[in-house]
Amino acid sequence: MRQWIDTCETHHGTLCQSLYDPSLFHSISDSQGILRFLDLDQKCLVEATPQMKYATLSYIWGSQPPFRLERNSLHSLSQKGALDSYFASFSRTIQHALILLKRLGYRYLWIDALCIVQDDREDAAILIGLMDRIYGNSSVTICAAGGDSKFGIPGALQKSRDLSQIVERCGNLELLAVRRVQSYIQRSSWNTRAWTFQERLLLNRCLIFVDDRVFFQCRQVTWSEELDGECTSLTWTLDMIGSPLTVFKENPLRRFSTCVKLYSGRKLTFYADKLAAFEGLGKVLSSHLDAALHYGLPDSYFDWTLLWELNMLPELIGTAAPPIFPSWSWCGWNAGVEWRFSTTSGTLINLHEWLTDHTWIIWYKGQHHGYELVWKSPRIPQTSLRWDGYPKFASEEPYGRSPNTEIAR
C-alpha cells in the first residue's frame, strides 16, 4: 500500500493532486470554525495548521452510531494520550483505521465522528460545508467498504481476514480468474450510501477495503493486491471501467448529470441530508459549470437540467420522500434520476445555441414578497462554445434571449 501511494505521488504529478482551491485553512478561519485532526503521535485531537499532510476515513456509521465527539468530551480528547484512554470506546473500523494509518506512516487523520463536534450545530454546519476541501486535500482516504463501523477493516490487523487465491497451472502458465474491482465495490453496503459517494469522488487517491481484498484507486489507475500491475507509466486497465473517478474526464455538464444519476438513488438515514451529502461535490461540479446550484440544479443551465426523469416507476420507489425539497428538482424524490438521451439528444448538438434560441421561459425564484431571476448574467462578453450555458453579454432580455418570451414562476 505504501508503494501504491508513493508511486502515485511521485509519478502522477498534477493529475492526482487536489482538484480544488487549496484554501481550506483560510476558509476555516473566515468562517470562525476549527478544523481538528487526530494526532497519532501525540494520541489526541489537535487543531489543524497549514501544510499538514493527513489522511481521511470513509465508512458507514450503521444502525448503532460509533463513539462521537461531543462538547463534553472535546477537552478530554484534546489531552495527550487521550486516544489510548478512549480506544476501547471506538468502533472496530475506527480502531483499525488508527492502527493502519500509523503503520502507513501518517501522523494526522480526519474522521467525521471524532473531528466534528456532533452536538454543536454551528461546528457541524461549518465543517460539512467544507467536506469538498477536507477530502479533496487529503493525501489518501481509507474506504472501509466491508461493512458498517462495527465490521472493521479486513487486513488492518494480522489474521483479520481470510485471503485466498485459486491458481491453476496450464503447462508452464499460472492462470488466475479475477473479477473487476468495481464488481467487489458495487455489492458493498458502503457503495449504496449517499454520504460515501461524494467522499469517494472528492478524494485524490484511496485504499478500498472489501471483505478479502484491498484496492488502490486514483484519478489515473486502479491497482489490486492480487495482480502485479503497478508501473510508473500511466496505463489503462479494465478495472477503470465503472470507476466513478473517471467522471472527471467528461465535459462539465456530462460530469454533473452522471454524478447526479449515480448519487440520487443512494440511501440516507435522514432524508433531510439529501442536499447536504451532495454539497461538497456540488461545489466542485458547479465551479466547472460557472453556475450556482439551486436545489441541486445549476442555474446557468436551468432549462436543460429540468429535463431529468425518474429511472424507476413511482410505484417501485418505496418510501415516499418527505415534502422537504421541491418536486421539480431531483432532490425532491426518493429515487434515482437521469437525463435520458432519448429526451435530450436534440439539445446536445449545440447546447448553448439551444438555451439561447430555443428556450423561452423566464425562471424566477423567491417568496410571495418578492422574486428574482434564477440566473443573472454576469455580462462578461466572451466567445461561447457548444457546451456553455446561457449567453453572458449585455441584453435587454433576461437570459440573453429574444423578446418573444413567456413569464413563469
SULZI-V230064 format. One record per pair of residues at least 24 apart in sequence whose C-alpha atoms are under 10 Angstrom apart, sorted by sequence separation. I is the first residue (numbers start at 1). J is the second residue. D is the distance in Angstrom with one decimal. If there is no record, write none. Layout:
# SULZI-V230064
i->(I;I)
j->(J;J)
d->(D;D)
This chain:
# SULZI-V230064
i->(25;26;66;67;90;110;184;185;219;221;305;306;310;311;312;375;376;25;66;110;184;185;218;219;220;221;256;305;310;311;312;373;374;24;25;65;66;184;217;219;220;256;259;310;311;312;373;23;64;66;67;181;184;218;219;309;310;311;22;66;110;184;217;218;219;256;257;309;310;311;22;45;109;181;184;219;256;296;308;309;310;311;45;61;185;219;255;256;295;308;309;310;45;46;47;109;110;184;295;297;307;308;309;353;44;45;46;61;109;181;252;253;256;297;307;308;352;353;354;44;45;46;60;106;181;182;252;253;255;256;295;296;297;306;307;352;353;355;356;357;43;44;45;46;59;106;181;252;255;295;296;297;305;309;351;352;353;355;356;43;44;45;58;59;181;252;253;294;295;296;304;308;350;351;352;353;354;355;356;362;363;374;42;43;44;45;57;181;252;253;260;295;296;307;308;350;351;352;353;354;355;362;363;373;42;43;44;45;57;77;248;251;252;260;295;307;349;350;351;352;353;361;362;372;42;43;44;45;146;251;252;348;349;350;351;352;353;360;361;371;38;39;41;42;43;44;101;145;146;305;348;351;352;360;362;38;41;42;43;44;57;74;101;145;182;205;257;304;359;361;39;40;42;43;44;56;57;74;101;145;146;147;148;181;204;256;360;36;39;43;44;55;74;100;145;146;147;148;181;201;203;256;359;360;40;68;69;70;74;145;146;147;181;201;202;304;356;357;358;359;360;361;362;363;364;365;366;39;57;68;69;70;73;144;145;146;180;200;201;304;355;356;357;358;360;361;362;363;364;365;38;56;68;69;70;71;72;97;145;146;200;201;253;265;355;356;357;360;361;362;363;364;55;67;68;69;70;71;97;144;145;201;264;265;355;356;359;360;361;362;363;54;66;67;68;69;70;71;72;97;143;197;201;261;265;304;359;360;361;362;65;66;68;69;70;71;96;143;163;164;178;253;257;260;261;360;361;68;69;70;71;162;163;164;178;256;261;272;68;69;70;94;161;162;163;176;261;271;272;274;275;301;304;55;68;69;93;145;160;161;162;176;257;271;272;274;301;303;304;54;55;56;57;58;59;61;160;161;253;265;271;272;303;53;54;55;56;57;58;59;93;100;103;143;156;271;272;278;302;53;54;55;56;57;58;93;95;155;271;301;43;52;53;54;55;56;57;93;94;95;96;97;100;101;153;154;155;300;304;52;53;54;55;56;92;93;94;96;97;100;143;153;154;155;182;183;186;274;275;303;91;92;93;94;95;96;99;100;143;152;153;154;155;180;181;182;274;275;303;40;91;92;93;94;95;96;98;99;141;142;153;154;155;180;181;182;185;201;273;274;303;39;40;90;91;92;93;94;96;97;141;152;153;154;155;179;180;181;182;183;272;274;303;38;48;90;91;92;93;96;151;154;179;180;181;182;271;274;303;40;41;91;92;93;95;96;141;153;165;180;181;182;198;271;302;40;46;141;145;146;147;164;180;181;182;197;271;39;45;93;135;136;140;141;142;143;144;145;146;147;163;271;43;45;135;136;138;139;140;141;142;143;144;145;146;147;299;40;41;42;43;45;134;135;136;137;138;139;140;141;142;143;144;145;146;197;198;265;40;41;42;132;135;136;137;138;139;140;141;142;143;144;145;146;197;264;265;268;39;40;41;131;132;135;136;137;138;139;140;141;142;143;144;146;196;264;267;39;40;47;131;134;135;136;138;194;195;265;266;267;38;39;40;45;46;132;133;134;135;136;145;194;197;261;264;265;266;37;38;39;45;132;133;135;144;192;193;194;196;260;264;265;266;37;38;39;131;132;143;192;194;195;260;264;265;294;36;37;38;143;193;194;195;263;264;265;302;36;37;38;143;192;193;194;195;263;264;302;36;37;142;192;193;194;195;261;262;263;264;299;300;301;35;36;37;141;191;192;193;194;261;262;299;300;36;38;140;141;191;192;193;260;261;262;298;299;300;37;38;58;140;190;260;261;298;299;300;36;37;56;57;140;189;195;199;202;260;261;36;37;55;56;194;195;198;199;201;202;258;259;260;35;36;54;55;56;194;197;198;201;257;258;294;34;35;36;54;56;57;194;195;196;197;198;199;200;257;258;293;294;34;55;56;66;194;195;196;198;199;202;257;292;54;55;56;57;58;59;60;65;66;194;195;198;257;292;53;54;55;56;57;58;59;60;64;65;66;193;194;197;198;291;52;53;54;55;56;57;58;59;60;62;63;64;65;254;304;51;52;53;54;55;56;57;58;59;60;61;62;63;64;301;303;52;53;54;55;56;57;58;59;60;61;62;63;301;302;303;35;59;60;61;62;300;301;302;33;34;59;60;61;62;300;301;32;33;59;60;299;300;32;33;35;36;60;298;299;300;31;33;34;35;300;33;34;59;32;33;59;31;35;31;28;253;289;290;291;5;27;28;35;289;290;300;289;2;2;28;1;2;27;24;27;24;24;25;24;25;23;24;22;20;21;22;24;19;20;24;19;22;23;18;21;22;20;21;18;19;20;18;19;17;18;17;18;17;18;17;16;62;60;61;9;59;60;59;60;58;59;60;60;254;5;59;253;5;60;252;253;59;60;251;252;253;58;59;58;57;58;58;59;58;57;58;56;136;131;135;136;131;132;134;56;129;131;132;133;58;128;129;131;132;133;136;57;128;130;131;132;56;57;58;129;130;131;132;133;55;125;128;129;132;133;128;131;132;130;129;20;19;18;19;18;19;17;18;16;17;18;16;17;15;16;9;8;9;8;5;4;5;17;4;5;16;17;4;15;16;15;16;15;16;1;12;63;12;62;8;12;61;8;12;8;4;5;8;4;5;8;1;4;5;8;1;4;1;4;4;4;11;12;4;11;12;1;10;11;12;1;7;8;11;1;7;8;7;4;7;8;3;4;4;19;20;21;20;19;20)
j->(49;50;90;91;114;134;208;209;243;245;329;330;334;335;336;399;400;50;91;135;209;210;243;244;245;246;281;330;335;336;337;398;399;50;51;91;92;210;243;245;246;282;285;336;337;338;399;50;91;93;94;208;211;245;246;336;337;338;50;94;138;212;245;246;247;284;285;337;338;339;51;74;138;210;213;248;285;325;337;338;339;340;75;91;215;249;285;286;325;338;339;340;76;77;78;140;141;215;326;328;338;339;340;384;76;77;78;93;141;213;284;285;288;329;339;340;384;385;386;77;78;79;93;139;214;215;285;286;288;289;328;329;330;339;340;385;386;388;389;390;77;78;79;80;93;140;215;286;289;329;330;331;339;343;385;386;387;389;390;78;79;80;93;94;216;287;288;329;330;331;339;343;385;386;387;388;389;390;391;397;398;409;78;79;80;81;93;217;288;289;296;331;332;343;344;386;387;388;389;390;391;398;399;409;79;80;81;82;94;114;285;288;289;297;332;344;386;387;388;389;390;398;399;409;80;81;82;83;184;289;290;386;387;388;389;390;391;398;399;409;77;78;80;81;82;83;140;184;185;344;387;390;391;399;401;78;81;82;83;84;97;114;141;185;222;245;297;344;399;401;80;81;83;84;85;97;98;115;142;186;187;188;189;222;245;297;401;78;81;85;86;97;116;142;187;188;189;190;223;243;245;298;401;402;83;111;112;113;117;188;189;190;224;244;245;347;399;400;401;402;403;404;405;406;407;408;409;83;101;112;113;114;117;188;189;190;224;244;245;348;399;400;401;402;404;405;406;407;408;409;83;101;113;114;115;116;117;142;190;191;245;246;298;310;400;401;402;405;406;407;408;409;101;113;114;115;116;117;143;190;191;247;310;311;401;402;405;406;407;408;409;101;113;114;115;116;117;118;119;144;190;244;248;308;312;351;406;407;408;409;113;114;116;117;118;119;144;191;211;212;226;301;305;308;309;408;409;117;118;119;120;211;212;213;227;305;310;321;118;119;120;144;211;212;213;226;311;321;322;324;325;351;354;106;119;120;144;196;211;212;213;227;308;322;323;325;352;354;355;106;107;108;109;110;111;113;212;213;305;317;323;324;355;106;107;108;109;110;111;112;146;153;156;196;209;324;325;331;355;107;108;109;110;111;112;147;149;209;325;355;98;107;108;109;110;111;112;148;149;150;151;152;155;156;208;209;210;355;359;108;109;110;111;112;148;149;150;152;153;156;199;209;210;211;238;239;242;330;331;359;148;149;150;151;152;153;156;157;200;209;210;211;212;237;238;239;331;332;360;98;149;150;151;152;153;154;156;157;199;200;211;212;213;238;239;240;243;259;331;332;361;98;99;149;150;151;152;153;155;156;200;211;212;213;214;238;239;240;241;242;331;333;362;98;108;150;151;152;153;156;211;214;239;240;241;242;331;334;363;101;102;152;153;154;156;157;202;214;226;241;242;243;259;332;363;102;108;203;207;208;209;226;242;243;244;259;333;102;108;156;198;199;203;204;205;206;207;208;209;210;226;334;107;109;199;200;202;203;204;205;206;207;208;209;210;211;363;105;106;107;108;110;199;200;201;202;203;204;205;206;207;208;209;210;211;262;263;330;106;107;108;198;201;202;203;204;205;206;207;208;209;210;211;212;263;330;331;334;106;107;108;198;199;202;203;204;205;206;207;208;209;210;211;213;263;331;334;107;108;115;199;202;203;204;206;262;263;333;334;335;107;108;109;114;115;201;202;203;204;205;214;263;266;330;333;334;335;107;108;109;115;202;203;205;214;262;263;264;266;330;334;335;336;108;109;110;202;203;214;263;265;266;331;335;336;365;108;109;110;215;265;266;267;335;336;337;374;109;110;111;216;265;266;267;268;336;337;375;110;111;216;266;267;268;269;335;336;337;338;373;374;375;110;111;112;216;266;267;268;269;336;337;374;375;112;114;216;217;267;268;269;336;337;338;374;375;376;114;115;135;217;267;337;338;375;376;377;114;115;134;135;218;267;273;277;280;338;339;115;116;134;135;273;274;277;278;280;281;337;338;339;115;116;134;135;136;274;277;278;281;337;338;374;115;116;117;135;137;138;275;276;277;278;279;280;281;338;339;374;375;116;137;138;148;276;277;278;280;281;284;339;374;137;138;139;140;141;142;143;148;149;277;278;281;340;375;137;138;139;140;141;142;143;144;148;149;150;277;278;281;282;375;137;138;139;140;141;142;143;144;145;147;148;149;150;339;389;137;138;139;140;141;142;143;144;145;146;147;148;149;150;387;389;139;140;141;142;143;144;145;146;147;148;149;150;388;389;390;123;147;148;149;150;388;389;390;122;123;148;149;150;151;389;390;122;123;149;150;389;390;123;124;126;127;151;389;390;391;123;125;126;127;392;126;127;152;126;127;153;126;130;127;126;351;387;388;389;104;126;127;134;388;389;399;389;103;104;130;104;105;130;130;133;131;132;133;133;134;133;134;133;132;133;134;136;132;133;137;133;136;137;133;136;137;136;137;135;136;137;136;137;136;137;137;138;138;139;139;139;189;189;190;139;189;190;190;191;190;191;192;193;387;139;193;387;140;195;387;388;195;196;387;388;389;195;196;196;196;197;198;199;199;199;200;199;280;276;280;281;277;278;280;203;276;278;279;280;206;276;277;279;280;281;284;206;277;279;280;281;206;207;208;279;280;281;282;283;206;276;279;280;283;284;280;283;284;283;283;202;202;202;203;203;204;203;204;203;204;205;204;205;204;205;204;204;205;205;205;205;206;218;206;207;218;219;207;218;219;219;220;220;221;207;218;269;219;269;216;220;269;217;221;218;215;216;219;216;217;220;214;217;218;221;215;218;216;222;223;224;231;232;225;232;233;223;232;233;234;224;230;231;234;225;231;232;232;230;233;234;230;231;232;248;283;284;284;284;287)
d->(7.3;9.0;6.4;6.8;9.5;8.3;9.9;8.9;9.3;9.7;8.8;8.6;9.7;7.7;7.1;7.3;9.7;6.3;5.5;8.9;9.6;7.2;9.8;9.4;8.5;9.7;9.4;9.5;6.9;5.8;7.9;8.0;9.6;8.6;9.2;8.7;9.0;7.1;8.7;5.7;8.0;8.3;8.9;6.0;5.1;9.9;9.1;9.3;9.8;9.2;9.3;9.6;8.9;7.4;6.7;8.7;4.3;6.2;9.9;8.4;8.8;9.7;8.4;9.4;9.4;9.5;9.7;5.4;6.4;9.0;9.9;8.2;9.1;10.0;8.7;8.2;6.0;10.0;6.4;5.5;8.8;8.8;9.0;9.1;9.7;9.1;7.4;8.0;7.5;5.4;6.2;9.5;9.1;9.1;9.1;9.8;9.4;9.9;7.8;9.9;8.8;4.7;7.2;9.1;8.7;5.8;6.3;9.5;9.4;9.3;10.0;8.4;9.4;7.1;6.4;7.3;7.3;8.9;9.5;5.7;4.5;8.9;9.2;9.4;9.3;9.9;7.0;9.2;9.5;8.7;9.2;7.0;8.3;9.1;8.5;6.9;7.3;9.0;8.3;9.9;8.8;5.1;7.4;9.4;7.9;9.6;7.3;8.4;9.7;6.5;7.4;9.3;8.1;9.2;8.7;5.4;9.0;6.8;6.1;8.7;5.8;8.2;10.0;9.0;9.5;9.2;8.6;8.9;8.3;6.8;9.2;8.9;8.4;5.7;5.8;8.8;9.2;5.9;6.7;9.3;9.2;9.8;9.6;8.2;5.3;9.6;9.4;9.7;5.9;6.9;8.8;7.0;9.8;7.7;9.2;4.9;5.5;5.1;8.7;9.2;8.4;6.9;9.2;9.5;8.6;5.8;5.9;8.2;8.4;9.1;9.3;9.0;5.9;9.7;8.8;7.5;7.8;6.8;6.9;5.3;8.6;9.7;7.5;9.8;5.4;4.7;5.3;8.4;9.7;9.4;9.6;8.4;9.2;8.9;7.2;6.4;9.0;9.9;9.3;8.6;9.3;9.6;9.1;6.2;6.0;5.6;9.7;9.2;8.9;9.9;8.0;9.2;7.6;9.0;9.5;9.0;8.8;8.6;5.1;8.7;7.4;9.2;9.9;7.1;9.8;9.6;9.8;8.1;9.6;9.7;9.1;9.3;8.8;7.0;10.0;9.2;9.8;9.4;8.6;9.6;9.7;7.2;7.8;8.0;9.1;9.3;7.4;9.7;9.7;9.5;9.9;9.9;9.7;9.2;9.4;6.5;6.4;7.6;8.5;9.7;9.1;9.0;8.1;8.3;8.3;10.0;8.9;9.2;7.6;6.0;7.6;6.8;7.5;6.9;8.8;8.1;7.6;9.2;8.9;9.8;9.0;9.7;7.2;9.6;8.6;9.9;8.9;9.1;9.8;8.6;6.1;8.5;9.1;9.7;6.9;7.4;9.4;8.4;5.9;9.7;8.7;6.8;6.6;9.9;7.3;6.2;6.6;7.2;7.1;6.9;8.6;9.4;4.8;4.8;9.5;9.9;9.6;7.5;4.9;9.9;8.0;9.4;9.4;9.7;9.4;5.7;7.6;4.9;5.3;5.1;5.8;5.2;7.6;7.1;5.6;6.7;8.1;6.3;9.7;7.4;7.2;8.9;9.8;9.1;8.6;8.4;8.5;6.2;5.7;5.9;5.8;9.5;7.2;7.8;8.6;6.5;4.9;7.9;9.5;8.9;8.4;9.1;9.0;9.4;9.8;8.5;9.8;8.3;6.0;7.8;8.8;9.3;8.4;5.2;5.5;6.8;9.9;10.0;9.0;8.1;8.4;8.8;8.3;9.8;10.0;9.6;9.0;7.8;6.0;5.6;7.2;8.6;5.6;9.5;8.9;9.7;9.6;9.5;6.7;8.2;7.5;9.6;7.4;6.4;7.4;9.3;8.8;7.3;8.4;9.7;9.2;9.1;9.1;7.1;9.2;9.8;7.3;9.7;9.9;6.2;9.5;9.3;8.9;7.5;9.7;9.1;8.9;9.7;7.6;6.6;8.5;8.7;7.7;9.7;9.3;8.7;9.5;9.0;9.3;9.5;10.0;6.9;7.2;7.8;6.9;6.4;5.6;6.7;7.9;9.7;9.7;8.8;9.3;8.7;9.3;8.5;8.6;9.9;9.0;7.9;4.7;4.8;4.8;5.6;8.7;9.0;9.7;8.2;9.9;7.6;9.7;9.2;6.9;5.4;6.3;6.1;8.0;7.9;7.2;9.9;9.9;8.3;9.1;9.2;9.5;6.7;9.5;9.5;9.2;7.7;8.9;7.2;8.9;8.8;9.4;5.0;8.8;6.2;7.2;5.6;9.0;6.5;7.2;8.9;9.8;9.4;9.5;9.9;6.9;7.2;9.4;6.4;6.1;9.9;7.7;5.9;7.3;7.9;7.9;9.7;7.9;6.2;7.8;9.9;8.9;6.9;6.5;9.8;9.1;7.3;5.8;5.2;6.3;7.4;8.9;8.6;9.6;8.0;8.6;9.6;8.3;6.7;8.2;7.1;5.7;8.3;9.6;9.1;9.9;8.7;8.2;9.7;8.9;9.2;5.5;6.3;3.7;8.6;9.1;7.6;8.1;9.8;9.8;8.0;8.2;10.0;5.4;8.4;7.7;8.8;9.7;9.7;9.5;8.9;9.2;9.3;8.3;4.6;5.6;5.9;9.6;8.5;8.9;8.8;9.0;6.3;9.5;9.2;8.7;8.4;8.3;7.7;7.7;9.2;9.6;7.3;9.9;9.7;7.8;8.4;9.0;6.6;9.1;9.7;8.3;6.6;9.1;6.8;9.9;9.0;9.7;9.6;9.3;8.7;9.5;9.1;9.8;9.8;9.4;9.5;9.0;8.6;7.3;8.1;9.1;6.8;8.5;6.6;6.3;8.1;9.9;8.2;9.5;9.6;6.5;9.6;9.3;8.2;6.8;6.5;5.9;6.0;6.3;5.5;4.3;8.2;9.6;9.7;9.2;8.9;9.7;9.7;9.4;8.4;8.7;8.8;6.7;7.0;5.2;4.6;5.1;4.6;5.3;5.1;5.0;8.3;8.4;9.9;7.7;6.1;9.9;8.0;8.9;5.1;7.3;7.2;7.1;5.2;6.3;6.3;6.1;6.9;7.8;8.5;6.7;7.3;9.9;9.6;9.1;5.1;8.3;8.7;7.9;5.8;4.7;7.6;8.4;8.6;7.4;8.4;7.7;8.7;9.4;9.5;9.7;7.3;8.8;5.8;6.1;9.7;8.0;8.8;5.2;6.3;9.6;9.6;9.2;9.1;8.8;9.3;8.0;4.9;7.5;8.4;9.4;9.3;8.0;8.8;8.0;9.4;9.7;6.4;8.4;9.5;8.5;7.0;8.0;9.3;5.5;6.8;7.7;6.0;9.0;9.9;9.7;9.7;8.7;7.9;9.5;8.3;7.8;4.8;7.5;5.9;5.1;9.2;8.5;8.4;9.6;8.9;8.2;8.7;9.4;6.3;3.7;9.2;9.5;5.6;6.3;9.7;9.1;5.0;8.6;9.8;4.6;7.2;8.0;9.1;5.2;8.0;10.0;8.3;5.3;5.5;7.7;7.5;6.2;8.0;7.4;7.9;9.7;5.3;4.8;5.9;10.0;9.9;7.7;8.9;8.7;9.6;8.5;8.8;9.2;9.4;9.8;10.0;8.3;6.1;6.4;9.2;6.3;8.5;6.2;6.0;9.9;7.9;9.8;9.9;9.6;9.1;8.9;8.3;5.4;8.7;9.6;5.4;8.3;8.5;7.4;9.4;9.8;10.0;7.3;5.0;9.1;8.7;8.5;8.8;6.3;8.2;9.0;9.3;9.7;8.8;9.1;7.8;7.3;8.0;5.5;9.7;9.5;6.7;8.9;9.0;7.2;9.5;9.9;6.5;9.9;9.6;9.4;7.6;7.7;9.6;8.5;9.8;7.8;8.4;6.4;7.5;9.3;7.8;7.9;9.5;8.3;9.9;9.8;9.6;9.8;9.8;8.7;8.4;8.3;8.5;8.6;9.9;7.0;8.6;9.9;9.5;9.1;9.0;6.3;9.7;9.8;5.1;9.9;7.0;8.4;8.5;6.8;9.5;8.3;5.3;8.0;8.7;6.8;8.3;9.5;9.4;6.7;6.3;7.5;5.6;10.0;8.5;8.6;5.7;5.5;6.5;5.5;6.1;6.1;7.8;9.3;7.8;8.0;9.8;7.9;9.0;8.9;8.6;9.8;7.2;5.8;5.1;4.7;4.8;4.8;5.1;8.1;8.5;8.5;8.6;9.2;9.5;9.2;10.0;9.4;6.4;7.5;5.7;6.3;6.1;6.3;6.8;9.5;9.4;5.1;9.3;8.7;9.9;9.7;9.8;9.5;9.2;7.6;8.7;7.6;8.4;9.0;7.2;5.8;6.2;9.9;8.3;8.6;9.5;9.3;8.1;4.7;5.2;7.8;8.6;5.2;8.9;8.4;7.7;6.8;5.7;8.3;9.7;5.3;6.6;9.8;6.5;6.7;9.1;8.9;5.8;9.2;9.4;9.5;9.9;9.7;9.6;9.2;9.0;9.9;9.5;8.8;7.5;9.8;6.4;8.3;9.7;8.6;7.6;9.8;7.0;9.8;9.6;7.9;10.0;9.3;9.1;8.9;9.7;9.4;8.2;9.1;7.9;8.7;8.8;8.0;9.6;6.4;8.2;7.8;8.6;8.1;7.6;9.4;9.7;9.3;9.3;5.8;9.6;8.0;7.1;7.4;7.9;7.9;9.8;9.5;9.6;6.7;8.0;9.1;8.7;9.5;8.6;9.3;7.1;6.6;9.1;9.1;6.9;7.8;5.5;8.5;8.5;5.7;8.1;8.2;9.5;9.0;8.8;9.9;10.0;8.1;9.8;8.8;9.7;6.2;6.7;9.6;8.7;9.8;9.9;7.7;9.6;8.6;9.4;7.5;7.7;8.6;8.2;8.9;9.0;7.7;8.0;9.4;9.5;8.8;6.9;6.3;9.9;9.4;9.9;9.4;6.5;8.8;7.7;9.3;9.5;9.9;9.2;9.8;9.1;9.5;9.3;9.0;7.9;9.7;7.9;7.7;9.5;7.5;9.6;8.1;4.2;9.7;9.9;9.5;8.4;8.8;5.4;6.1;9.2;9.8;9.3;6.9;6.6;8.4;8.7;9.9;9.5;9.4;8.2;6.6;7.5;9.6;7.9;10.0;7.5;9.7;9.5;9.1;8.2;8.5;8.8;7.6;8.1;9.2;6.1;9.2;6.2;9.7;5.6;8.9;9.1;7.3;10.0;9.7;9.3;8.2;7.8;9.6;8.7;9.7;9.9;9.0;6.6;9.1;9.2;9.2;5.8;7.1;7.3;7.4;9.9;7.8;9.4;9.0;9.2;9.3;10.0;7.7;10.0;9.6;9.6;7.7;9.6;8.2;9.6;7.0;9.5;8.7;8.8;9.1;9.2;8.8;8.8;9.8;7.7;9.8;8.0;9.8;9.5;8.1;10.0;6.0;8.3;9.9;8.6;7.5;7.8;9.9;8.5;9.7;8.7;8.6;8.0;8.0;6.5;7.6;9.7;9.8;9.0;9.4;9.9;9.6;9.6;9.8;7.3;8.1;9.6)
